[in-house]
């Protein structure tokens, strides 16, 4: 049985992976806000309650990405699927922490930046024109946020974009 050229058991595997990642997002959000290590032995000892919101959101986004991109035979053809499976948990975590704490931790922002650079080089190995466009987008985005940070410091007299609380 296939859904969108992908076997139905693959959807089951992605459902389980999404549920595990969704629960891990809840653990990660707690640890990031407390400014503690994310990967530690405390994850085994702690008693986390099941966070249905992050699990359902992660599972539904993972299944949507799987349906949209499918699974191809070669690894480089699956790069979009891999990219979104890495970015979805980070973006969900940013959304939840920003909603609760009214701050986006620099640890997550820099992680997104690093993922963007890594994927730019991976895409650049296949197509230099795509890599050039990604690098130009990276430069323009950095300039926009730099201008906002400078104007925020001039107008408000304090830091506008963070960088103090990592």
N, C-alpha and C positions, 0 to 999 in steps of 0.2 A: 504494500500500500504506500502510495507516494502523495505528498502534498507539495505542489510547486517543484517537482523534480527532486525532492529530498525525501528520503525514506522516513516513515513515521517514527521509527525508533530513534532517529537522530533528534527529532523534536523532543522526545522523552529525555534524552541525554541532556539537551540544552535546558529543558525544564529543571532538571535536577541541579545542573551547574548554576543556573540562574537563582535557584532557591538558596544554594550554599553561598553564592556571592552576595545575594541580598541580605542574608543574615550577617555576613562578614562586614558589609557596609555599615550596619548598625554598630558593630563592635569598633570599626575604624572611626566612625564619627565620635564616639565617646572618647576614644584614646587621643584623637587629634585635638579635640577641645581641651582635654586635660593636659595636652602637650607631653604625652608619654609615647613610648615606643609602641608601634602597632603590632609587630610580630614579637610576642613574648610568651612566656609560660603561663601568664595570667589568663590566657584565653581558655585553657583547660580547666583552671580552678574556678573561674567566675561563673556565675549563674545568670545567663542572659535570658531575658524574656524574648519570645518570638516577636519580631517586628513585621507584622503582616504587610504593612504599606511598602516597605523597601523590598520585601520578597516578591510581592505581586508586581510592583513596578519593574523590578529587574527582570523577572521571568517574562513579562509581557514584552519588554523591549528586546530581550535576547531572542525570543521567538519571532518577533517582527523582523529583526535584522537577519535571522536565518532564512525566513521566508523571502525577504527582499533580495538577498545576495546569494543564497544557496551555498552548496559546498561543491567546489570544483576539484579537479584532479591534481593540479599543481599548487604548491604552496603560495607562490606569488600571485596566483589568480584569486586566492582566498584572502588577500591582504586587506581588502575593505572589511570583510567579516571580522578578521582579527583586530583591526583597528577599532572598530566600533565595540567589540567585546571588551577591549581595554578601556576605552573612553567612557562608556556608559556608567560603570561604577564610580568613576571619578566625578563625573558630572552630577550624578545623583547625590553623592556625598557633598559636593559643593552646594547643591540646591538645599539640602536638609540643614546643613550647618549655617548657611546664610539665612534661612528662614528662622531658625531658632536663636542664633547668636548675633545676627546682623553683622557678620564678618565672614570674609572668604579667606581661609588660612593660606598663607604663602606656600606652605608645604604642598598643597594641592595645586595651586597656580603654577608653581615651578615644575611640578610633575607633569602637568599638561604641556608646558613649554618643552620639557625634555622629550616627551612622547612625540610632539610635533616635529622636533628636530630629527629624531630617530626615523620616523616614518618618511620624512622628506628625503633622507639619505637612501632609504630602502626603495622608495619610488624613483629616486634619481638614478639608481643602478639600472633601472629599466628604461627610463625616458628622461633625458636631460631637460626637455622643454617643461615637463611637469614639475621637475625639481626646481627649475628657475622660477616658475610661477609660485610655488610654495615658499621659496626663500624670499621673493618679493613681498608676498603676503605677510610673512613673518616680520620683515623689516618695517613695512607700513604699520602693522599692528603694534609693534614695539614703539614706533614713533608716536602713534596716537596716544597710547597709554603714558608715554613719557611726557607729552605735552599736557595731558590731563593732570599728571602728578606735579609738574612745574606750575601750571596755572592754579591748581588747588593750594599749593604752598604759598603762592604770591597772594591770592585772593583771601583764603581762609587763615593764613598764617600758621597752618599746621599741616602735617602729612595728610595727603588726600588718598593715596593709593596703598597705604600699608608700609611694608618693608621694615617696620620696627618690630612688630610682633610676628615672628615666624613660627 
